[in-house]
Every structure is written in structure tokens, then in C-alpha cells.
Amino acid sequence: MNMRISEIQRKTAETDIFMRLNLDGSGKCEIDTGNGFFDHMLTLLAGHSRFDLTVKCKGDTYVDFHHSCEDIGISMGKAFREALGDKAGIKRYGNIILPMDESLVLCATDISGRSYLNFDVTMPGSRVGAFDTELVEEFFAAFVREAGITLHIKKIYGKNTHHVIECIFKAFARTMKTAAAIDVAAAGEIPSTKGVL
């Protein structure tokens, strides 16, 4: 099997990011984003997707965390698209309804080559620690745009903001794990009647 690994280095006036993604890993991670809560979310993402993930970000957090969060999403989307290559043999689709305590989140994806995000989430609170909760949508919007995937995230229930966001990241991780996995019965085939994704 081809190594499905990508390394991205992205430097702007606002952020300096190094990212390494291995789609066929075991969930190992090294995360340093400059925000403790977001580190926690990306650690969960790695663990539940079993993608090996390294993220090092030096950003203008003296302004706020917006640029860092969005640019990490951009970098991760690029890394994901690059690591998938021609997408031969992938399952393509993934979905889950995932619970965490009082929270329940639906997540579904199509690794389609078409960028579309439906983010149907009302956050109970505006902040978790030093993290602005509106940045969750910014992260996924950036990821989807660069990865070229369709992604639907819907909060069904949830009163605790930390739980809602954690539920979202776990659901996303499990969904992407399924969609990016190799379908043994169709190994080497492009999962599209058009012959290209």
C-alpha cells in the first residue's frame, strides 16, 4: 500500500505552521497550537480517527486565536487532500451519530472533490476557557475548502459547550476515519462512476 502521509509547512505574517498527517497511523500526536482547549480537540481528533498528527503553530495569539485556528484548518485540509492522493480504494463516505453525555452530534462526509460545509450548530456559550466557540465553524470551513470534501455537522442535543465541541470533534474524527479507510473489496478503484474524484 502507498504511504498516505503528508507534510505541510505554511508561513504567513500571522502564523507559522508545521503539520504532518499519516492517515494509516495509530492516533499518535504532537499538538501545540497555542491554545490549550484546541490542543485538546486535535488530540481527540487524532485518537478517534487513528490518524497520526503533528501540529506546531506559532501564531499572533496576542490578537486572538482566529488566525491560528483558521490557518490550522487550511493546513490540515491541504495535508488531508495530499495524503489521499488519487483517492483510489477509499470508502469515500462516512457518517455517525455520536453521543457524549447530554450532547448528541450527527456528522456525515463525502470525500467528493467538492467543498461544501453545512454547520448546523448553536453553541450554548461563546467561550470555553480562552477559546472562542465561533472558531469551531471557522476551522471546519477552512478544512473543507482545502480538503475538497462535503461535510455536514448537526447538533441534535447539547447544553454544555465543552461537551458539544468535544462531541463534534469526536464525530468528525470517526466519520473521517471511515471515509478515508481503504475498502478491501474495491482496492485500487476510484469510488465514483465518473472514474475521478
Beta strands, then each sheet from edge to edge (+ up, - down):
strand 1: 5-11
strand 2: 15-22
strand 3: 29-32
strand 4: 52-59
strand 5: 93-100
strand 6: 103-110
strand 7: 116-120
strand 8: 127-128
strand 9: 131-132
strand 10: 150-157
sheet 1: 1+ 2- 4+ 3+
sheet 2: 5+ 6- 10+ 7+
sheet 3: 8+ 9-
end
